[in-house]
Amino acid sequence: MKKASARPFPFWILLLLLPAAAALLFLLFGKPKAQREDYRIIASRTYDAAFLSMYPTHSYSEEDFQYYLGLNVFRASYCIPGLSVMEEYLEKIAASGNAVSTVYLGIRPDKTELSDLHALTARYPSVNFEIILSYPSLDYWTGLSERAYRRVLSDYAAFLSGTLDIPNAHLFFLGHLEWLVANPGCYEDMWTVNKSIAKTILLESTILGEHFVTGENADSFYAALEALTRQARTAPEHFPDLSDYKFIFFGDSVIGNYTDSASIPGVVFGLSGAAVYNCGYGGNSAARGSKFPIFLPGIADAFVRGDLSVLPGQEQVCQGVSSYLQDNPGGVSSESMVFVINYGLNDYFDGHAVDSESDPLDTATYSGALRTAVATLRTAFPNARIILCTPSYCHYYQDGTDPHGEGGYVLADYVDAVLSLSEELQTDVLDTYHDLGAEAGNWEKYLSPDQVHPNASYRYLIGKALIRLIP
């Protein structure tokens, strides 16, 4: 009896099964590790908000959402490539059983169809979408070809106007702000801001609502974006390399209350590479008074002697002096040092006398305190640069025109004193009051809501101007 031969395997069946098997394997193992980990967290954690983004958001802290907004947020670690994957995330969140009412979306207009975003938000009508358009640094914009640049600009224009009619969404945009996108110190790379700036963006885009896009400002936001990026491409600003310099900042809260890359020292570092030391003291005045244990002349003396014991340990002034001493244990050449002295607002608020006819070095007066501090620094560092800054413009106290103190001083008296002292003492001077554009008619563009402190845009202008004073 003849043995039956084996029938050949129909390989055409295998060919049909291979794509399905490959698709199954991709669903199981083909997703990036960060995405798979996000999905695991989505299914296992409790949260009431989410942050999904097409640009990196690892610098945003989930704890900040909890502390400032009362939201227990899930922040995706995966940089989502498009809306189809973002939709997949939302489906996973909806299936998790968490009652999510707010979703933050980091959107890149160059990677998103506006119609798809409308459709996505419409599928979740009970969710409030907070959309933060991407804000890449100027390095991104200057690296585009002209054709790509025009296309991406068009994408931003479409989103700035085309999302306003989404009923369950708010749109925020900061990519037109020079203080942010033009300062390399604010970024880890062209798409990723540092942690401090991320917190600023979160607070200003939510609690303060400063970057909320409306029908009234959408066009102006776009015009600012186009002007800023076009200038960077055709006539970029160039700043000197000051990496051999050390800038030491003495000042009140205009200096001491801001310590990140958007501070005045931070701008100087970000644009020039100079080492910066923030020895500011919030609330302090140059002139001696009764509110604080030490004032400008004593601070300058403590710096020269390296004496931290006389400085309040919890204040920025002590931290700044300490950092300088740690970084320069053997001292430095005075030719590389630049002292920036920025006092005056609190001297005006407290009504300190501007000057004394009998004693020009009277430290109870504004001018006497400045003269004494300059003399102290010059004796120790004879070849150092010294820059006196006028007090900056403020809208408070009727634009600084309300008279204060026994002499009935107004803010302009302290400004004039600095301008006069710079000639008398042969120092450099930066007139932040007259020369940088702030005035009564536009104060909201330059000042924080307290009507006193320079906002990030004003601080950026001050930092740029300081750099320009160094040849």
C-alpha positions as CSV (number, residue, x, y, z in Angstrom):
1,M,0.0,0.0,0.0
2,K,1.4,3.3,-1.1
3,K,1.9,5.9,1.7
4,A,0.1,9.2,1.1
5,S,2.4,12.2,0.6
6,A,2.0,15.3,2.9
7,R,0.0,18.1,1.3
8,P,2.1,21.2,0.8
9,F,1.3,24.1,3.3
10,P,-0.7,26.9,1.5
11,F,1.8,29.7,2.0
12,W,-0.8,32.2,0.6
13,I,-2.6,31.8,3.9
14,L,0.5,32.8,5.8
15,L,0.9,35.8,3.6
16,L,-2.6,36.9,4.6
17,L,-2.0,36.3,8.3
18,L,1.3,38.2,8.5
19,P,-0.1,41.8,8.4
20,A,-2.7,41.0,11.1
21,A,0.0,39.4,13.3
22,A,2.3,42.3,12.8
23,A,-0.5,44.7,13.6
24,L,-1.2,42.8,16.8
25,L,2.4,42.7,17.8
26,F,2.7,46.5,17.2
27,L,-0.4,47.1,19.4
28,L,1.2,45.0,22.2
29,F,4.8,46.0,21.9
30,G,5.3,48.6,19.2
31,K,4.3,51.8,21.1
32,P,7.1,53.8,22.6
33,K,8.1,53.0,26.1
34,A,7.0,56.4,27.4
35,Q,3.6,56.0,25.8
36,R,3.1,52.5,27.3
37,E,4.1,53.8,30.7
38,D,1.6,56.7,30.4
39,Y,-1.2,54.2,29.6
40,R,-0.3,52.1,32.6
41,I,-0.5,55.2,34.8
42,I,-3.7,56.4,33.2
43,A,-5.3,53.1,34.2
44,S,-4.0,52.8,37.7
45,R,-3.9,56.4,39.1
46,T,-6.6,58.7,40.5
47,Y,-6.7,62.2,38.9
48,D,-9.2,64.9,37.9
49,A,-7.2,66.7,35.2
50,A,-4.7,65.8,32.5
51,F,-1.9,67.5,30.5
52,L,-1.3,66.1,27.0
53,S,1.2,67.8,24.8
54,M,2.9,67.7,21.4
55,Y,6.0,69.5,22.8
56,P,8.0,68.5,25.9
57,T,6.4,69.2,29.2
58,H,8.7,67.4,31.7
59,S,9.6,70.8,33.3
60,Y,5.9,71.3,34.4
61,S,5.4,70.0,37.9
62,E,2.3,68.0,38.8
63,E,2.7,69.4,42.3
64,D,2.3,73.0,41.0
65,F,-1.1,72.1,39.5
66,Q,-2.2,70.7,42.9
67,Y,-0.7,73.6,44.9
68,Y,-1.9,76.5,42.7
69,L,-5.0,75.2,41.0
70,G,-6.2,72.4,43.3
71,L,-6.0,69.9,40.4
72,N,-4.7,66.3,40.7
73,V,-3.2,66.2,37.2
74,F,-1.9,63.4,35.1
75,R,0.9,64.8,32.9
76,A,1.8,62.6,30.0
77,S,5.6,62.0,29.7
78,Y,5.3,61.1,26.0
79,C,5.7,63.9,23.5
80,I,2.5,63.2,21.5
81,P,3.1,63.3,17.8
82,G,-0.4,64.1,16.6
83,L,-4.1,64.4,17.4
84,S,-4.8,60.8,16.5
85,V,-2.6,59.7,19.4
86,M,-4.0,62.4,21.6
87,E,-7.4,61.0,20.9
88,E,-6.1,57.6,21.9
89,Y,-5.0,59.1,25.2
90,L,-8.4,60.7,25.8
91,E,-10.1,57.4,25.2
92,K,-7.8,55.7,27.7
93,I,-8.6,58.4,30.2
94,A,-12.3,58.2,29.6
95,A,-12.2,54.4,30.2
96,S,-10.1,54.8,33.4
97,G,-13.1,55.7,35.5
98,N,-11.6,59.1,36.6
99,A,-13.9,62.1,36.5
100,V,-11.7,64.4,34.4
101,S,-13.2,67.8,33.8
102,T,-10.1,69.7,32.7
103,V,-7.6,68.7,30.0
104,Y,-4.6,70.9,29.2
105,L,-3.5,70.5,25.6
106,G,0.0,71.5,24.4
107,I,-0.6,72.0,20.6
108,R,1.8,72.5,17.8
109,P,-0.1,74.2,15.0
110,D,2.4,72.9,12.4
111,K,1.4,69.3,13.4
112,T,-2.4,69.8,13.8
113,E,-5.3,70.3,11.5
114,L,-7.6,72.9,12.9
115,S,-10.7,70.9,11.8
116,D,-9.4,67.8,13.7
117,L,-9.0,69.9,16.9
118,H,-12.6,71.1,16.6
119,A,-13.8,67.5,16.1
120,L,-11.7,66.3,19.1
121,T,-13.1,68.8,21.5
122,A,-16.6,68.3,20.3
123,R,-16.4,64.6,21.2
124,Y,-15.9,65.6,24.9
125,P,-18.4,68.4,25.4
126,S,-18.2,68.1,29.2
127,V,-14.5,68.6,29.3
128,N,-12.9,72.0,29.6
129,F,-9.9,72.2,27.2
130,E,-7.1,74.6,28.1
131,I,-5.0,74.9,25.0
132,I,-1.5,76.3,25.2
133,L,0.0,76.8,21.8
134,S,3.7,75.9,21.4
135,Y,6.2,78.7,22.1
136,P,9.6,77.6,20.6
137,S,12.6,79.7,21.0
138,L,13.9,82.0,18.2
139,D,16.4,79.3,17.3
140,Y,13.5,77.3,15.9
141,W,12.2,80.1,13.8
142,T,15.6,81.2,12.5
143,G,16.4,77.6,11.5
144,L,13.4,77.2,9.1
145,S,13.7,77.6,5.4
146,E,11.7,80.6,4.0
147,R,9.0,78.4,2.6
148,A,8.7,76.4,5.9
149,Y,8.7,79.7,7.9
150,R,5.8,81.1,5.9
151,R,3.9,77.9,6.2
152,V,4.3,77.6,10.0
153,L,3.4,81.3,10.4
154,S,0.2,80.6,8.5
155,D,-0.5,77.6,10.8
156,Y,-0.2,79.9,13.9
157,A,-2.4,82.5,12.3
158,A,-5.1,79.9,11.7
159,F,-5.0,78.6,15.2
160,L,-5.0,82.1,16.9
161,S,-8.2,83.0,15.2
162,G,-9.8,79.6,14.4
163,T,-10.0,78.2,17.9
164,L,-12.0,81.1,19.4
165,D,-15.3,79.5,18.5
166,I,-14.7,76.2,20.3
167,P,-17.3,76.4,23.1
168,N,-15.4,74.2,25.6
169,A,-11.9,75.5,25.1
170,H,-9.6,78.4,26.1
171,L,-6.5,79.3,24.1
172,F,-3.3,80.7,25.5
173,F,-0.2,81.9,23.6
174,L,3.2,83.2,24.7
175,G,5.2,82.5,21.6
176,H,5.2,86.2,20.6
177,L,6.8,87.4,23.8
178,E,10.4,88.6,23.3
179,W,11.4,88.1,27.0
180,L,10.6,84.4,26.6
181,V,11.6,83.2,23.1
182,A,14.6,85.5,22.7
183,N,16.3,84.6,25.9
184,P,18.2,81.3,25.5
185,G,18.4,81.1,29.3
186,C,14.7,80.3,29.5
187,Y,15.1,77.1,27.5
188,E,16.7,73.7,27.9
189,D,16.3,73.2,24.1
190,M,14.3,75.1,21.5
191,W,11.1,73.4,22.6
192,T,11.6,72.9,26.3
193,V,11.5,75.8,28.9
194,N,13.2,75.4,32.3
195,K,11.2,74.6,35.4
196,S,10.9,78.1,36.7
197,I,9.6,79.4,33.4
198,A,7.2,76.5,33.1
199,K,5.7,77.5,36.5
200,T,5.4,81.1,35.2
201,I,3.6,80.0,32.1
202,L,1.2,77.8,34.1
203,L,0.4,80.7,36.6
204,E,0.1,83.4,34.0
205,S,-2.0,81.3,31.6
206,T,-4.4,80.2,34.3
207,I,-4.7,82.2,37.5
208,L,-3.7,85.5,35.9
209,G,-5.0,84.8,32.4
210,E,-2.4,87.2,31.0
211,H,-2.0,85.2,27.7
212,F,-5.6,84.4,27.0
213,V,-6.3,84.7,23.3
214,T,-9.5,86.7,22.5
215,G,-11.1,88.1,19.4
216,E,-9.7,91.5,20.5
217,N,-6.0,90.5,20.8
218,A,-5.6,87.5,18.4
219,D,-4.5,89.7,15.5
220,S,-2.0,91.7,17.7
221,F,-0.6,88.5,19.1
222,Y,0.0,87.2,15.5
223,A,1.5,90.6,14.4
224,A,3.9,90.5,17.3
225,L,4.9,86.9,16.5
226,E,5.5,87.8,12.8
227,A,7.5,90.9,13.6
228,L,9.6,89.3,16.2
229,T,10.5,86.2,14.2
230,R,11.0,88.1,10.9
231,Q,13.4,90.4,12.6
232,A,15.3,87.5,14.1
233,R,15.6,86.0,10.6
234,T,16.6,89.2,8.7
235,A,18.2,91.5,11.3
236,P,19.0,89.6,14.4
237,E,20.3,91.2,17.6
238,H,23.8,90.3,18.5
239,F,25.1,90.5,22.0
240,P,28.7,90.6,23.1
241,D,30.3,87.6,24.8
242,L,30.7,88.6,28.4
243,S,31.6,85.2,29.7
244,D,34.8,86.7,31.3
245,Y,32.7,89.2,33.3
246,K,31.1,88.9,36.7
247,F,28.0,91.1,37.3
248,I,27.1,91.8,40.9
249,F,23.6,93.2,41.4
250,F,22.6,95.3,44.4
251,G,19.0,96.4,44.6
252,D,15.6,96.2,46.1
253,S,12.8,93.9,45.1
254,V,13.2,94.8,41.4
255,I,16.4,92.7,41.7
256,G,15.9,90.5,44.7
257,N,12.4,89.3,44.2
258,Y,13.2,87.7,40.8
259,T,15.9,85.0,40.6
260,D,15.2,82.9,37.5
261,S,16.1,83.3,33.9
262,A,13.5,86.0,33.4
263,S,15.1,88.2,36.1
264,I,17.3,91.1,35.2
265,P,20.5,89.1,36.2
266,G,19.0,86.1,34.4
267,V,18.6,88.1,31.2
268,V,22.2,89.3,31.4
269,F,23.4,85.8,31.8
270,G,21.2,84.3,29.1
271,L,22.1,86.9,26.4
272,S,25.8,87.5,27.3
273,G,27.1,84.5,29.2
274,A,28.3,86.7,32.1
275,A,28.4,85.2,35.6
276,V,25.7,86.9,37.6
277,Y,25.2,87.3,41.4
278,N,21.9,88.5,42.6
279,C,22.5,90.4,45.9
280,G,19.1,92.1,45.9
281,Y,17.0,92.6,49.0
282,G,13.3,93.0,48.6
283,G,11.7,95.9,50.4
284,N,15.1,97.4,51.1
285,S,16.2,101.0,50.4
286,A,19.5,102.5,49.7
287,A,19.2,105.1,52.5
288,R,19.5,104.0,56.2
289,G,16.1,103.7,57.9
290,S,14.5,101.7,60.7
291,K,12.7,98.9,58.8
292,F,15.7,96.7,58.0
293,P,18.9,95.6,59.8
294,I,21.2,96.7,56.9
295,F,21.0,99.0,53.9
296,L,23.0,99.5,50.7
297,P,26.2,101.0,52.3
298,G,26.4,98.1,54.8
299,I,25.7,95.6,52.1
300,A,28.5,96.9,49.9
301,D,30.8,96.8,52.9
302,A,29.8,93.3,53.7
303,F,30.5,92.2,50.2
304,V,33.9,93.8,50.2
305,R,34.9,92.2,53.5
306,G,33.2,88.9,52.7
307,D,31.2,89.1,55.9
308,L,28.0,87.1,55.7
309,S,27.3,87.5,59.5
310,V,25.8,90.9,59.0
311,L,23.5,89.9,56.2
312,P,20.0,88.3,56.9
313,G,20.5,84.7,56.1
314,Q,17.1,84.0,54.7
315,E,17.2,86.8,52.1
316,Q,18.5,86.8,48.6
317,V,21.2,89.3,49.4
318,C,22.9,86.8,51.7
319,Q,22.6,84.0,49.1
320,G,24.0,86.2,46.4
321,V,27.0,87.3,48.4
322,S,27.6,83.7,49.6
323,S,27.5,82.4,46.0
324,Y,30.0,85.0,44.9
325,L,32.4,84.1,47.7
326,Q,32.0,80.3,47.0
327,D,32.7,80.8,43.3
328,N,35.6,83.1,43.7
329,P,37.5,82.1,46.9
330,G,40.7,83.7,45.8
331,G,39.1,86.9,44.5
332,V,39.0,88.1,40.9
333,S,40.5,90.9,38.9
334,S,38.5,94.0,39.3
335,E,38.7,94.6,35.5
336,S,36.3,91.7,35.1
337,M,33.7,93.0,37.7
338,V,30.6,95.0,37.0
339,F,28.6,96.3,39.9
340,V,24.9,97.2,39.1
341,I,23.2,99.3,41.7
342,N,19.4,99.5,41.3
343,Y,17.7,101.3,44.2
344,G,15.1,104.0,44.6
345,L,11.5,102.9,44.6
346,N,11.5,102.1,48.3
347,D,13.5,105.3,49.1
348,Y,10.6,107.2,47.4
349,F,7.9,105.1,49.1
350,D,9.5,105.6,52.5
351,G,10.1,109.3,51.9
352,H,13.9,109.3,52.5
353,A,15.6,112.6,51.9
354,V,17.2,112.7,48.5
355,D,20.4,114.6,49.7
356,S,21.9,116.5,52.5
357,E,23.4,120.0,52.0
358,S,25.7,119.6,55.1
359,D,26.9,116.0,54.6
360,P,27.1,114.5,51.1
361,L,27.9,111.1,52.6
362,D,25.0,111.1,55.0
363,T,23.7,107.5,54.6
364,A,20.3,108.4,55.8
365,T,19.8,110.1,52.5
366,Y,19.5,108.5,49.1
367,S,22.4,110.3,47.4
368,G,24.6,109.9,50.5
369,A,24.0,106.2,50.6
370,L,24.8,105.8,46.9
371,R,28.0,107.9,47.3
372,T,29.1,105.8,50.2
373,A,28.5,102.5,48.5
374,V,30.3,103.5,45.3
375,A,33.3,104.8,47.4
376,T,33.4,101.4,49.2
377,L,33.3,99.4,46.0
378,R,35.9,101.6,44.3
379,T,38.4,101.4,47.1
380,A,38.3,97.6,47.0
381,F,37.9,97.2,43.3
382,P,39.4,100.3,41.6
383,N,39.1,99.0,38.1
384,A,35.6,97.6,38.3
385,R,32.7,99.0,36.2
386,I,29.9,100.6,38.3
387,I,26.5,101.1,36.7
388,L,23.9,103.2,38.5
389,C,20.3,102.5,37.5
390,T,17.6,105.0,38.0
391,P,14.5,103.7,39.8
392,S,12.2,102.3,37.2
393,Y,8.8,103.8,36.3
394,C,5.9,102.9,38.5
395,H,2.2,103.6,38.1
396,Y,1.5,103.5,41.9
397,Y,1.1,106.7,43.8
398,Q,-0.2,108.6,40.8
399,D,2.7,107.6,38.6
400,G,5.1,108.5,41.4
401,T,3.8,112.1,41.6
402,D,2.4,111.9,45.1
403,P,4.8,113.7,47.4
404,H,6.5,111.6,50.2
405,G,8.5,112.5,53.3
406,E,9.2,115.8,54.9
407,G,10.7,117.1,51.7
408,G,7.6,116.2,49.6
409,Y,9.7,114.1,47.2
410,V,8.3,112.6,44.1
411,L,9.8,109.6,42.2
412,A,11.4,111.9,39.6
413,D,13.6,113.5,42.3
414,Y,15.3,110.1,42.9
415,V,15.6,109.6,39.1
416,D,17.3,113.0,38.7
417,A,19.6,112.2,41.7
418,V,21.0,109.1,40.0
419,L,21.5,111.0,36.7
420,S,23.4,113.7,38.5
421,L,25.4,111.3,40.6
422,S,26.6,109.4,37.6
423,E,28.3,112.5,36.3
424,E,29.6,113.5,39.8
425,L,31.0,110.0,40.5
426,Q,32.0,109.2,36.9
427,T,30.0,106.0,36.7
428,D,28.0,104.4,33.9
429,V,24.2,105.0,34.2
430,L,21.1,103.3,32.9
431,D,18.0,105.4,32.9
432,T,15.3,102.8,33.2
433,Y,12.7,105.5,33.9
434,H,12.9,107.6,30.7
435,D,14.7,105.5,28.1
436,L,12.9,102.1,27.9
437,G,9.4,103.2,26.9
438,A,7.3,102.9,30.1
439,E,4.9,105.7,30.9
440,A,1.4,106.4,32.2
441,G,-0.3,105.6,29.0
442,N,1.1,102.1,28.6
443,W,2.0,101.0,32.1
444,E,0.2,97.7,31.8
445,K,2.6,96.7,29.1
446,Y,5.6,97.2,31.4
447,L,4.5,96.6,35.0
448,S,3.2,93.7,37.1
449,P,-0.5,94.0,38.3
450,D,0.8,95.6,41.5
451,Q,1.7,98.7,39.3
452,V,5.2,98.9,40.8
453,H,7.4,96.0,39.8
454,P,8.7,95.7,36.2
455,N,7.1,92.7,34.5
456,A,9.2,90.2,32.5
457,S,9.1,92.4,29.3
458,Y,10.4,95.4,31.2
459,R,13.1,93.3,33.0
460,Y,14.2,92.0,29.7
461,L,14.6,95.5,28.3
462,I,16.6,96.5,31.4
463,G,18.9,93.4,31.1
464,K,19.5,94.1,27.4
465,A,20.4,97.7,28.1
466,L,22.9,96.7,30.8
467,I,24.7,94.5,28.4
468,R,24.9,97.3,25.8
469,L,26.8,99.4,28.3
470,I,29.7,97.1,28.3
471,P,32.0,97.7,25.2
